[in-house]
Amino acid sequence: MMPIRRDVHPHLPPERIGDWHRLGPHVTHFVNALSIFFPAGERFFMDSVRNYRDQVDDPELKRAIAGFIGQEAMHTREHMLYNKLMDDAGLPASRLDGMVWKLLDLLRKILPKSWQLAHTIALEHYTAMLAGGLLADERHLGGSEPGYRQVWTWHALEETEHKAVAYDVWNAVIKPGPYRYFLRTFTMLTTTVTFWAMVFVFHVRLVMADKQCKHKLLGFGRVMHFLWGSPGVLRKMIPEWFDYFRPGFHPWDDDNRAQLARIDPLIAEIEANAIRHGASTRAPSVRAA
């Protein structure tokens, strides 16, 4: 697949930032917690691939890298705007975002570039798994506030479109053999522990900071059902997670490219929704941390 940079700007009603998901604020804040990771995370992904761009000879892969970087830049911008809505609502998005930047800046300083790329392909597999589940099951976002549903659906579609780019760079520039397999799988294990531990902490911080969120402790039961019961967001990812450890794994082994036919209708829907609410279809400029 050839990723295409699309300048997309869904309308997100600020007053709904803490309760836009149909299942209520606890599930809303689980998804909001994921948004906090994207500005620093997408920048890390772009840099990790850029580190090896000059070593790639295949012209098609070079074009795919340019599209990948363009898409990730748009995702970064939109999630910075999304996260600002949390700050404006009194939620600690900026403080949590700062923790992610510090961690990834540390990884840039202490890890070889090959290890940075290994972390990128592991996290890209996570985004691909989450995106694939969201696109395959309407229960993930169905019935939620349209703008927020649209921003996550758009992000999921583009994550699907470029899900193999970083991995193809990995295969092109890292010498085959046992060490490459070890590095790929070891970083998936460490990423799994670190990423989900931070998601849990961020989720709890958002819920506890939200003064409008009632029944704070009881509401986590609904989140557990969402993740492990029905629709089972994380439960359904388990086979794909194990699949990553196959020696011959490739992201397109799970071929869900048929979902990409939804992109153009979704963009038309996003623009129509913004116009209907008198909102701009162009994003304001933002600066990364």
Backbone as CSV, one residue per row, in Angstrom:
resi,resn,N_x,N_y,N_z,CA_x,CA_y,CA_z,C_x,C_y,C_z
1,MET,0.841,-1.191,0.000,0.000,0.000,0.000,0.884,1.251,0.000
2,MET,0.439,2.300,-0.690,1.183,3.554,-0.725,0.466,4.580,0.151
3,PRO,1.023,4.916,1.313,0.370,5.890,2.203,0.293,7.261,1.537
4,ILE,-0.794,7.964,1.792,-1.027,9.290,1.233,-1.237,10.272,2.379
5,ARG,-0.498,11.380,2.347,-0.694,12.424,3.354,-2.010,13.141,3.068
6,ARG,-2.880,13.186,4.072,-4.177,13.850,3.938,-4.312,14.892,5.050
7,ASP,-4.644,16.095,4.669,-4.793,17.182,5.637,-6.228,17.145,6.160
8,VAL,-6.422,16.420,7.241,-7.761,16.165,7.786,-7.884,16.836,9.154
9,HIS,-9.036,17.471,9.394,-9.232,18.173,10.672,-10.673,17.992,11.153
10,PRO,-10.951,16.893,11.861,-12.308,16.673,12.378,-12.694,17.716,13.427
11,HIS,-13.985,17.988,13.499,-14.514,18.923,14.501,-14.764,18.174,15.794
12,LEU,-14.069,18.585,16.871,-14.202,17.957,18.182,-14.841,18.946,19.148
13,PRO,-16.092,18.743,19.530,-16.734,19.669,20.477,-15.995,19.667,21.822
14,PRO,-15.463,20.799,22.237,-14.677,20.827,23.483,-15.455,20.338,24.694
15,GLU,-16.764,20.639,24.745,-17.553,20.280,25.920,-17.751,18.769,26.064
16,ARG,-17.418,18.004,25.032,-17.595,16.556,25.085,-16.296,15.806,25.345
17,ILE,-15.191,16.501,25.563,-13.896,15.820,25.666,-13.868,14.773,26.785
18,GLY,-14.622,14.984,27.850,-14.616,14.037,28.964,-15.706,12.987,28.910
19,ASP,-16.566,13.056,27.898,-17.689,12.103,27.861,-18.227,11.984,26.433
20,TRP,-17.359,11.635,25.484,-17.793,11.548,24.096,-18.124,10.117,23.667
21,HIS,-17.628,9.123,24.396,-17.883,7.730,24.023,-19.258,7.296,24.522
22,ARG,-19.939,6.482,23.750,-21.309,6.079,24.117,-21.339,5.316,25.436
23,LEU,-20.219,4.721,25.848,-20.186,3.968,27.105,-19.812,4.830,28.301
24,GLY,-19.677,6.133,28.095,-19.491,7.018,29.229,-18.057,7.466,29.456
25,PRO,-17.838,8.230,30.534,-16.548,8.888,30.741,-15.382,7.948,31.014
26,HIS,-15.607,6.811,31.661,-14.480,5.932,31.951,-13.872,5.362,30.672
27,VAL,-14.720,4.905,29.760,-14.207,4.413,28.481,-13.662,5.577,27.662
28,THR,-14.340,6.725,27.717,-13.825,7.926,27.049,-12.398,8.198,27.471
29,HIS,-12.132,8.151,28.760,-10.796,8.497,29.236,-9.773,7.401,28.950
30,PHE,-10.201,6.166,28.760,-9.249,5.153,28.310,-8.749,5.527,26.914
31,VAL,-9.666,5.897,26.031,-9.265,6.272,24.675,-8.500,7.594,24.699
32,ASN,-8.943,8.542,25.538,-8.212,9.802,25.675,-6.770,9.568,26.127
33,ALA,-6.577,8.589,27.007,-5.221,8.284,27.474,-4.332,7.864,26.314
34,LEU,-4.888,7.124,25.355,-4.102,6.727,24.191,-3.677,7.946,23.382
35,SER,-4.567,8.942,23.281,-4.239,10.141,22.511,-3.008,10.847,23.068
36,ILE,-2.827,10.804,24.373,-1.700,11.509,24.989,-0.363,10.997,24.473
37,PHE,-0.308,9.732,24.071,0.953,9.142,23.624,1.346,9.567,22.205
38,PHE,0.404,10.056,21.429,0.685,10.192,20.003,1.617,11.332,19.611
39,PRO,1.532,12.542,20.172,2.473,13.567,19.715,3.938,13.156,19.851
40,ALA,4.334,12.696,21.033,5.725,12.265,21.206,5.990,10.953,20.479
41,GLY,5.025,10.042,20.512,5.214,8.743,19.892,5.360,8.826,18.391
42,GLU,4.486,9.619,17.740,4.567,9.735,16.284,5.882,10.399,15.876
43,ARG,6.336,11.382,16.641,7.626,12.012,16.336,8.758,10.980,16.445
44,PHE,8.707,10.141,17.466,9.718,9.089,17.629,9.689,8.133,16.436
45,PHE,8.493,7.748,15.995,8.373,6.849,14.844,8.997,7.483,13.603
46,MET,8.661,8.752,13.343,9.197,9.437,12.170,10.723,9.497,12.224
47,ASP,11.262,9.864,13.381,12.714,9.968,13.517,13.400,8.614,13.349
48,SER,12.790,7.564,13.885,13.396,6.232,13.792,13.486,5.768,12.347
49,VAL,12.469,6.079,11.555,12.490,5.712,10.138,13.426,6.630,9.361
50,ARG,13.408,7.932,9.679,14.316,8.871,9.006,15.780,8.475,9.182
51,ASN,16.105,7.893,10.339,17.487,7.498,10.600,18.035,6.574,9.523
52,TYR,17.127,5.828,8.860,17.566,4.821,7.891,17.114,5.137,6.466
53,ARG,16.466,6.278,6.273,15.908,6.568,4.947,16.982,6.556,3.857
54,ASP,18.182,7.064,4.166,19.240,7.135,3.153,19.812,5.764,2.807
55,GLN,19.509,4.754,3.636,20.004,3.400,3.356,19.019,2.577,2.532
56,VAL,17.862,3.139,2.246,16.836,2.429,1.480,17.032,2.729,-0.006
57,ASP,17.151,1.670,-0.816,17.375,1.828,-2.257,16.088,1.689,-3.075
58,ASP,15.139,0.940,-2.560,13.912,0.679,-3.303,13.097,1.971,-3.462
59,PRO,12.859,2.436,-4.701,12.119,3.701,-4.884,10.687,3.642,-4.364
60,GLU,10.045,2.477,-4.441,8.683,2.357,-3.911,8.668,2.511,-2.399
61,LEU,9.649,1.907,-1.740,9.716,2.033,-0.280,10.059,3.462,0.111
62,LYS,10.887,4.131,-0.689,11.190,5.539,-0.404,9.925,6.387,-0.484
63,ARG,9.095,6.138,-1.473,7.829,6.864,-1.585,6.917,6.548,-0.402
64,ALA,6.912,5.284,0.004,6.087,4.887,1.145,6.568,5.568,2.424
65,ILE,7.879,5.716,2.576,8.423,6.398,3.750,7.952,7.849,3.783
66,ALA,7.978,8.512,2.623,7.517,9.908,2.568,6.047,10.003,2.955
67,GLY,5.233,9.063,2.460,3.822,9.059,2.827,3.610,8.761,4.299
68,PHE,4.382,7.825,4.830,4.323,7.474,6.255,4.620,8.695,7.117
69,ILE,5.699,9.411,6.797,6.074,10.589,7.584,5.002,11.666,7.471
70,GLY,4.448,11.846,6.276,3.394,12.833,6.101,2.156,12.512,6.915
71,GLN,1.763,11.248,6.914,0.587,10.856,7.700,0.842,11.025,9.189
72,GLU,2.014,10.599,9.653,2.297,10.708,11.082,2.353,12.168,11.521
73,ALA,2.820,13.055,10.635,2.840,14.480,10.971,1.425,15.014,11.159
74,MET,0.493,14.591,10.310,-0.901,15.018,10.457,-1.512,14.442,11.739
75,HIS,-1.196,13.198,12.046,-1.712,12.598,13.285,-1.182,13.372,14.499
76,THR,0.104,13.716,14.450,0.695,14.481,15.553,-0.067,15.781,15.775
77,ARG,-0.299,16.514,14.699,-0.996,17.801,14.815,-2.384,17.632,15.419
78,GLU,-3.149,16.680,14.916,-4.526,16.527,15.386,-4.582,16.057,16.830
79,HIS,-3.636,15.214,17.247,-3.661,14.765,18.638,-3.126,15.835,19.588
80,MET,-2.280,16.724,19.100,-1.907,17.865,19.941,-3.125,18.752,20.200
81,LEU,-3.930,18.972,19.172,-5.151,19.760,19.339,-6.154,19.038,20.241
82,TYR,-6.279,17.742,20.048,-7.149,16.899,20.878,-6.711,16.994,22.346
83,ASN,-5.418,16.854,22.580,-4.918,16.863,23.953,-5.077,18.231,24.609
84,LYS,-5.009,19.287,23.797,-5.227,20.632,24.346,-6.651,20.766,24.888
85,LEU,-7.608,20.085,24.269,-8.974,20.114,24.781,-9.029,19.513,26.190
86,MET,-8.224,18.498,26.437,-8.162,17.931,27.783,-7.570,18.933,28.759
87,ASP,-6.491,19.599,28.362,-5.899,20.626,29.226,-6.917,21.709,29.549
88,ASP,-7.631,22.165,28.531,-8.607,23.237,28.728,-9.738,22.813,29.668
89,ALA,-9.980,21.501,29.739,-11.022,20.979,30.630,-10.488,20.672,32.028
90,GLY,-9.232,21.025,32.286,-8.656,20.808,33.610,-8.058,19.432,33.817
91,LEU,-7.831,18.710,32.732,-7.235,17.378,32.816,-5.724,17.465,32.580
92,PRO,-4.932,16.578,33.183,-3.471,16.748,33.158,-2.796,16.207,31.906
93,ALA,-3.334,16.503,30.729,-2.784,15.949,29.497,-1.349,16.418,29.252
94,SER,-1.081,17.715,29.440,0.264,18.232,29.170,1.303,17.608,30.085
95,ARG,0.973,17.434,31.368,1.930,16.829,32.295,2.225,15.386,31.898
96,LEU,1.187,14.664,31.496,1.386,13.280,31.097,2.131,13.199,29.765
97,ASP,1.789,14.094,28.849,2.496,14.182,27.573,3.987,14.435,27.806
98,GLY,4.299,15.295,28.765,5.699,15.576,29.078,6.448,14.342,29.537
99,MET,5.769,13.449,30.255,6.405,12.198,30.677,6.776,11.341,29.468
100,VAL,5.902,11.306,28.468,6.175,10.504,27.270,7.359,11.088,26.509
101,TRP,7.378,12.417,26.348,8.512,13.056,25.670,9.822,12.758,26.382
102,LYS,9.837,12.837,27.706,11.074,12.588,28.451,11.545,11.148,28.273
103,LEU,10.608,10.205,28.316,10.980,8.804,28.149,11.556,8.558,26.756
104,LEU,10.888,9.071,25.738,11.349,8.808,24.371,12.634,9.580,24.061
105,ASP,12.798,10.762,24.629,14.072,11.474,24.474,15.210,10.694,25.119
106,LEU,14.928,10.062,26.247,15.938,9.225,26.899,16.305,8.038,26.005
107,LEU,15.295,7.412,25.400,15.573,6.286,24.508,16.428,6.722,23.319
108,ARG,16.176,7.928,22.808,16.996,8.439,21.700,18.462,8.566,22.109
109,LYS,18.689,8.957,23.374,20.059,9.186,23.844,20.805,7.895,24.150
110,ILE,20.109,6.896,24.692,20.824,5.715,25.198,20.747,4.505,24.282
111,LEU,19.800,4.489,23.341,19.634,3.301,22.513,20.252,3.489,21.135
112,PRO,20.876,2.445,20.596,21.312,2.500,19.198,20.113,2.719,18.279
113,LYS,20.370,3.244,17.105,19.280,3.520,16.169,18.515,2.252,15.792
114,SER,19.193,1.112,15.759,18.495,-0.139,15.439,17.479,-0.485,16.516
115,TRP,17.804,-0.203,17.771,16.865,-0.470,18.861,15.693,0.512,18.817
116,GLN,15.969,1.749,18.424,14.875,2.707,18.271,13.909,2.258,17.186
117,LEU,14.442,1.751,16.076,13.578,1.257,15.012,12.827,0.016,15.466
118,ALA,13.469,-0.828,16.278,12.792,-2.018,16.794,11.605,-1.634,17.678
119,HIS,11.784,-0.627,18.511,10.661,-0.153,19.322,9.553,0.427,18.437
120,THR,9.960,1.090,17.379,8.967,1.662,16.466,8.123,0.580,15.814
121,ILE,8.749,-0.486,15.320,7.944,-1.507,14.643,7.053,-2.257,15.635
122,ALA,7.504,-2.372,16.884,6.645,-2.992,17.896,5.420,-2.116,18.163
123,LEU,5.647,-0.820,18.352,4.530,0.083,18.636,3.643,0.279,17.411
124,GLU,4.237,0.242,16.224,3.416,0.305,15.016,2.512,-0.934,14.905
125,HIS,3.012,-2.081,15.373,2.153,-3.271,15.367,1.000,-3.081,16.356
126,TYR,1.268,-2.453,17.487,0.195,-2.176,18.431,-0.854,-1.241,17.812
127,THR,-0.393,-0.176,17.150,-1.367,0.728,16.546,-2.144,0.017,15.439
128,ALA,-1.475,-0.869,14.711,-2.164,-1.622,13.652,-3.198,-2.572,14.242
129,MET,-2.868,-3.205,15.360,-3.822,-4.113,15.997,-5.033,-3.343,16.528
130,LEU,-4.776,-2.234,17.204,-5.874,-1.431,17.725,-6.728,-0.880,16.586
131,ALA,-6.055,-0.415,15.517,-6.784,0.126,14.373,-7.623,-0.949,13.699
132,GLY,-7.040,-2.127,13.524,-7.773,-3.202,12.872,-9.010,-3.606,13.644
133,GLY,-8.886,-3.676,14.957,-10.044,-4.023,15.781,-11.122,-2.963,15.722
134,LEU,-10.706,-1.692,15.776,-11.670,-0.594,15.712,-12.441,-0.624,14.395
135,LEU,-11.730,-0.862,13.303,-12.371,-0.841,11.989,-13.266,-2.053,11.759
136,ALA,-12.924,-3.178,12.396,-13.666,-4.413,12.143,-14.944,-4.525,12.963
137,ASP,-15.044,-3.782,14.057,-16.170,-3.954,14.978,-16.773,-2.592,15.316
138,GLU,-17.975,-2.357,14.856,-18.654,-1.084,15.058,-18.861,-0.761,16.539
139,ARG,-18.858,-1.791,17.390,-19.108,-1.562,18.812,-18.001,-0.753,19.480
140,HIS,-16.825,-0.675,18.856,-15.755,0.098,19.457,-16.124,1.569,19.599
141,LEU,-16.708,2.150,18.542,-16.997,3.586,18.545,-18.429,3.925,18.158
142,GLY,-19.194,2.947,17.731,-20.555,3.213,17.268,-21.400,3.907,18.319
143,GLY,-22.168,4.905,17.893,-23.037,5.634,18.803,-22.342,6.729,19.583
144,SER,-21.040,6.918,19.355,-20.296,7.955,20.065,-20.414,9.288,19.327
145,GLU,-19.988,10.367,19.982,-20.058,11.699,19.379,-19.337,11.678,18.032
146,PRO,-19.976,12.209,16.954,-19.435,12.020,15.605,-18.004,12.500,15.395
147,GLY,-17.651,13.687,15.884,-16.312,14.205,15.634,-15.225,13.326,16.222
148,TYR,-15.420,12.870,17.441,-14.422,12.013,18.083,-14.382,10.639,17.410
149,ARG,-15.532,10.120,17.056,-15.544,8.858,16.289,-14.786,9.027,14.981
150,GLN,-14.968,10.166,14.328,-14.313,10.401,13.044,-12.796,10.515,13.182
151,VAL,-12.323,11.229,14.205,-10.873,11.399,14.318,-10.189,10.060,14.575
152,TRP,-10.821,9.207,15.389,-10.207,7.910,15.663,-10.336,6.959,14.470
153,THR,-11.430,7.052,13.733,-11.580,6.199,12.556,-10.590,6.598,11.470
154,TRP,-10.448,7.900,11.235,-9.447,8.393,10.267,-8.050,7.933,10.654
155,HIS,-7.704,8.095,11.923,-6.376,7.678,12.378,-6.197,6.173,12.167
156,ALA,-7.216,5.397,12.492,-7.126,3.949,12.336,-6.942,3.549,10.874
157,LEU,-7.638,4.214,9.981,-7.511,3.887,8.559,-6.109,4.190,8.046
158,GLU,-5.544,5.317,8.445,-4.204,5.631,7.961,-3.147,4.777,8.642
159,GLU,-3.356,4.396,9.902,-2.431,3.458,10.533,-2.456,2.120,9.796
160,THR,-3.633,1.727,9.325,-3.735,0.506,8.531,-3.015,0.670,7.201
161,GLU,-3.193,1.810,6.563,-2.593,2.042,5.246,-1.067,1.973,5.300
162,HIS,-0.471,2.455,6.388,1.006,2.464,6.440,1.567,1.452,7.442
163,LYS,0.786,0.454,7.796,1.197,-0.409,8.901,2.460,-1.219,8.626
164,ALA,2.836,-1.380,7.368,4.022,-2.187,7.065,5.245,-1.350,6.719
165,VAL,5.127,-0.023,6.664,6.233,0.789,6.159,7.465,0.676,7.058
166,ALA,7.306,0.942,8.355,8.460,0.860,9.259,9.035,-0.554,9.273
167,TYR,8.158,-1.547,9.185,8.620,-2.940,9.193,9.404,-3.254,7.919
168,ASP,8.960,-2.737,6.789,9.688,-2.954,5.540,11.054,-2.268,5.576
169,VAL,11.116,-1.090,6.213,12.418,-0.440,6.397,13.309,-1.321,7.264
170,TRP,12.753,-1.850,8.333,13.483,-2.759,9.219,14.078,-3.926,8.431
171,ASN,13.265,-4.568,7.626,13.740,-5.714,6.845,14.794,-5.306,5.821
172,ALA,14.697,-4.072,5.343,15.634,-3.616,4.312,17.003,-3.245,4.868
173,VAL,17.045,-2.767,6.118,18.309,-2.189,6.611,18.966,-2.979,7.734
174,ILE,18.228,-3.872,8.389,18.799,-4.655,9.488,19.177,-6.044,8.959
175,LYS,20.395,-6.438,9.177,20.910,-7.697,8.645,20.097,-8.880,9.168
176,PRO,19.646,-9.764,8.266,18.885,-10.942,8.711,19.713,-11.851,9.609
177,GLY,19.022,-12.603,10.455,19.707,-13.553,11.316,19.100,-13.598,12.701
178,PRO,19.677,-14.413,13.578,19.120,-14.577,14.928,19.062,-13.278,15.725
179,TYR,20.063,-12.405,15.546,20.053,-11.175,16.329,18.883,-10.291,15.932
180,ARG,18.577,-10.214,14.629,17.446,-9.398,14.194,16.147,-9.927,14.792
181,TYR,15.992,-11.251,14.817,14.779,-11.833,15.405,14.740,-11.550,16.905
182,PHE,15.871,-11.724,17.584,15.918,-11.451,19.029,15.537,-10.014,19.327
183,LEU,16.122,-9.058,18.584,15.873,-7.647,18.852,14.407,-7.302,18.615
184,ARG,13.843,-7.821,17.536,12.436,-7.538,17.221,11.506,-8.064,18.307
185,THR,11.719,-9.270,18.756,10.808,-9.877,19.727,11.062,-9.368,21.146
186,PHE,12.316,-9.145,21.490,12.623,-8.640,22.829,12.007,-7.265,23.044
187,THR,12.114,-6.399,22.042,11.549,-5.062,22.207,10.023,-5.098,22.242
188,MET,9.408,-6.081,21.590,7.952,-6.214,21.722,7.576,-6.538,23.163
189,LEU,8.338,-7.401,23.804,8.054,-7.760,25.197,8.220,-6.553,26.124
190,THR,9.331,-5.838,25.986,9.563,-4.693,26.867,8.573,-3.565,26.567
191,THR,8.250,-3.365,25.291,7.278,-2.342,24.923,5.911,-2.651,25.497
192,THR,5.530,-3.923,25.469,4.225,-4.326,25.991,4.088,-3.951,27.468
193,VAL,5.106,-4.259,28.237,5.056,-3.969,29.673,5.023,-2.461,29.918
194,THR,5.937,-1.738,29.267,6.043,-0.290,29.505,4.810,0.461,29.021
195,PHE,4.386,0.157,27.795,3.279,0.900,27.202,2.003,0.729,28.001
196,TRP,1.622,-0.518,28.306,0.343,-0.718,28.985,0.377,-0.273,30.439
197,ALA,1.547,-0.316,31.065,1.661,0.235,32.422,1.390,1.739,32.401
198,MET,1.951,2.427,31.402,1.736,3.873,31.300,0.295,4.196,30.919
199,VAL,-0.297,3.410,30.030,-1.704,3.634,29.676,-2.577,3.520,30.922
200,PHE,-2.319,2.505,31.747,-3.107,2.324,32.969,-2.970,3.547,33.880
201,VAL,-1.749,4.011,34.088,-1.526,5.168,34.963,-2.200,6.405,34.396
202,PHE,-2.053,6.633,33.102,-2.645,7.821,32.484,-4.173,7.768,32.561
203,HIS,-4.723,6.592,32.330,-6.177,6.438,32.407,-6.684,6.786,33.803
204,VAL,-6.042,6.244,34.803,-6.455,6.524,36.178,-6.319,8.012,36.493
205,ARG,-5.219,8.617,36.043,-5.014,10.048,36.305,-6.123,10.887,35.674
206,LEU,-6.521,10.553,34.466,-7.582,11.319,33.804,-8.914,11.158,34.522
207,VAL,-9.242,9.933,34.872,-10.516,9.684,35.561,-10.547,10.417,36.893
208,MET,-9.476,10.318,37.658,-9.468,10.933,38.983,-9.468,12.458,38.909
209,ALA,-8.932,13.019,37.816,-8.887,14.477,37.676,-10.196,15.055,37.149
210,ASP,-11.045,14.217,36.571,-12.288,14.687,35.956,-13.374,14.824,37.026
211,LYS,-13.690,16.062,37.372,-14.672,16.307,38.426,-16.087,15.935,37.993
212,GLN,-16.319,15.834,36.689,-17.642,15.469,36.194,-17.841,13.955,36.124
213,CYS,-16.762,13.205,36.309,-16.818,11.745,36.198,-17.243,11.155,37.540
214,LYS,-18.425,10.573,37.570,-18.971,10.029,38.809,-18.635,8.536,38.949
215,HIS,-18.806,8.020,40.174,-18.598,6.589,40.439,-17.240,6.144,39.900
216,LYS,-16.211,6.846,40.315,-14.884,6.668,39.730,-14.395,5.223,39.794
217,LEU,-14.527,4.579,40.936,-14.007,3.220,41.058,-14.909,2.206,40.367
218,LEU,-16.209,2.335,40.527,-17.130,1.383,39.907,-17.052,1.443,38.379
219,GLY,-16.771,2.619,37.846,-16.730,2.778,36.398,-15.631,1.989,35.728
220,PHE,-14.590,1.624,36.478,-13.510,0.853,35.871,-13.984,-0.545,35.474
221,GLY,-15.045,-1.036,36.097,-15.609,-2.321,35.698,-16.132,-2.278,34.273
222,ARG,-16.735,-1.163,33.903,-17.227,-1.006,32.525,-16.054,-1.011,31.536
223,VAL,-14.954,-0.374,31.938,-13.770,-0.364,31.067,-13.223,-1.776,30.894
224,MET,-13.157,-2.549,31.973,-12.651,-3.925,31.887,-13.535,-4.760,30.976
225,HIS,-14.849,-4.542,31.051,-15.749,-5.282,30.166,-15.517,-4.872,28.710
226,PHE,-15.308,-3.581,28.471,-15.037,-3.073,27.130,-13.755,-3.683,26.568
227,LEU,-12.733,-3.830,27.416,-11.437,-4.309,26.954,-11.353,-5.828,26.857
228,TRP,-11.985,-6.521,27.803,-11.800,-7.973,27.880,-13.084,-8.774,27.682
229,GLY,-14.228,-8.120,27.769,-15.503,-8.818,27.589,-16.064,-8.582,26.211
230,SER,-16.963,-7.592,26.098,-17.577,-7.268,24.817,-17.486,-5.757,24.582
231,PRO,-16.870,-5.294,23.496,-16.373,-6.055,22.341,-15.035,-6.739,22.539
232,GLY,-14.372,-6.535,23.672,-13.120,-7.246,23.922,-11.956,-6.684,23.135
233,VAL,-11.733,-5.388,23.261,-10.703,-4.705,22.486,-9.343,-5.383,22.626
234,LEU,-8.911,-5.616,23.872,-7.605,-6.227,24.099,-7.650,-7.747,23.940
235,ARG,-8.736,-8.343,24.349,-8.854,-9.799,24.227,-8.671,-10.250,22.779
236,LYS,-9.248,-9.520,21.856,-9.181,-9.917,20.449,-7.812,-9.650,19.826
237,MET,-6.973,-8.877,20.516,-5.628,-8.613,20.011,-4.646,-9.721,20.330
238,ILE,-4.994,-10.618,21.247,-4.027,-11.605,21.730,-3.455,-12.464,20.613
239,PRO,-4.271,-13.041,19.702,-3.664,-13.854,18.631,-2.715,-13.049,17.741
240,GLU,-3.062,-11.791,17.446,-2.190,-10.958,16.614,-0.898,-10.616,17.347
241,TRP,-0.991,-10.448,18.659,0.220,-10.180,19.446,1.173,-11.362,19.361
242,PHE,0.673,-12.557,19.532,1.522,-13.746,19.432,2.060,-13.927,18.012
243,ASP,1.280,-13.525,17.026,1.696,-13.683,15.635,2.986,-12.921,15.356
244,TYR,3.209,-11.827,16.070,4.414,-11.020,15.880,5.688,-11.821,16.133
245,PHE,5.583,-12.887,16.914,6.762,-13.667,17.296,7.101,-14.764,16.285
246,ARG,6.285,-14.921,15.255,6.646,-15.861,14.193,7.873,-15.351,13.444
247,PRO,8.843,-16.214,13.148,10.025,-15.748,12.418,9.696,-15.088,11.078
248,GLY,8.680,-15.565,10.378,8.343,-15.002,9.073,7.245,-13.965,9.102
249,PHE,6.958,-13.387,10.264,5.857,-12.427,10.401,6.011,-11.240,9.459
250,HIS,4.872,-10.764,8.933,4.820,-9.484,8.223,3.464,-8.855,8.528
251,PRO,3.404,-7.527,8.701,2.126,-6.883,9.055,0.982,-7.177,8.092
252,TRP,1.263,-7.353,6.814,0.187,-7.606,5.864,-0.248,-9.062,5.823
253,ASP,0.291,-9.900,6.726,-0.281,-11.244,6.872,-1.747,-11.135,7.270
254,ASP,-2.067,-10.099,8.031,-3.464,-9.773,8.345,-3.903,-8.743,7.312
255,ASP,-4.461,-9.220,6.213,-4.746,-8.339,5.075,-6.148,-7.744,5.202
256,ASN,-6.207,-6.561,5.789,-7.494,-5.867,5.960,-7.556,-4.612,5.098
257,ARG,-6.848,-4.639,3.961,-6.801,-3.441,3.124,-8.159,-3.070,2.536
258,ALA,-9.112,-3.998,2.548,-10.456,-3.678,2.056,-11.071,-2.534,2.857
259,GLN,-10.659,-2.372,4.109,-11.185,-1.289,4.951,-10.828,0.091,4.393
260,LEU,-9.763,0.161,3.592,-9.282,1.462,3.130,-10.239,2.135,2.153
261,ALA,-11.200,1.370,1.632,-12.227,1.976,0.776,-13.076,2.977,1.551
262,ARG,-12.994,2.961,2.870,-13.781,3.868,3.708,-13.175,5.263,3.823
263,ILE,-11.934,5.454,3.364,-11.236,6.713,3.633,-11.931,7.902,2.977
264,ASP,-12.165,7.843,1.678,-12.751,9.004,0.983,-14.144,9.356,1.512
265,PRO,-15.043,8.364,1.708,-16.340,8.725,2.308,-16.203,9.318,3.708
266,LEU,-15.242,8.834,4.479,-15.051,9.379,5.823,-14.598,10.831,5.768
267,ILE,-13.681,11.150,4.880,-13.206,12.532,4.773,-14.347,13.457,4.381
268,ALA,-15.198,13.006,3.456,-16.382,13.800,3.087,-17.296,13.985,4.290
269,GLU,-17.452,12.957,5.105,-18.281,13.038,6.315,-17.684,14.011,7.326
270,ILE,-16.353,13.972,7.469,-15.662,14.877,8.402,-15.883,16.330,7.997
271,GLU,-15.728,16.618,6.713,-15.902,17.988,6.232,-17.352,18.448,6.397
272,ALA,-18.287,17.560,6.095,-19.699,17.916,6.236,-20.057,18.173,7.695
273,ASN,-19.508,17.377,8.602,-19.790,17.552,10.026,-19.244,18.887,10.529
274,ALA,-18.032,19.255,10.084,-17.449,20.533,10.494,-18.291,21.703,9.978
275,ILE,-18.690,21.640,8.721,-19.494,22.715,8.138,-20.841,22.831,8.847
276,ARG,-21.429,21.686,9.179,-22.723,21.681,9.863,-22.641,22.391,11.210
277,HIS,-21.483,22.314,11.858,-21.317,22.952,13.169,-20.656,24.327,13.065
278,GLY,-20.496,24.824,11.845,-19.891,26.142,11.677,-18.433,26.171,12.060
279,ALA,-17.753,25.025,11.993,-16.342,24.923,12.379,-15.462,24.934,11.141
280,SER,-14.213,25.287,11.328,-13.265,25.321,10.221,-12.849,23.904,9.837
281,THR,-12.641,23.696,8.550,-12.112,22.416,8.078,-10.584,22.455,8.020
282,ARG,-9.996,23.589,8.422,-8.531,23.720,8.464,-8.075,23.789,9.919
283,ALA,-6.992,23.121,10.204,-6.492,23.091,11.578,-5.669,24.329,11.870
284,PRO,-5.754,24.866,13.089,-4.840,25.945,13.484,-3.427,25.394,13.626
285,SER,-2.453,26.262,13.536,-1.063,25.814,13.686,-0.788,25.480,15.148
286,VAL,0.032,24.451,15.342,0.399,24.042,16.697,1.884,23.759,16.711
287,ARG,2.461,23.801,17.909,3.886,23.525,18.059,4.086,22.321,18.935
288,ALA,5.003,21.454,18.515,5.316,20.274,19.319,6.116,20.688,20.542
289,ALA,6.061,19.802,21.569,6.812,20.091,22.791,8.299,20.037,22.517
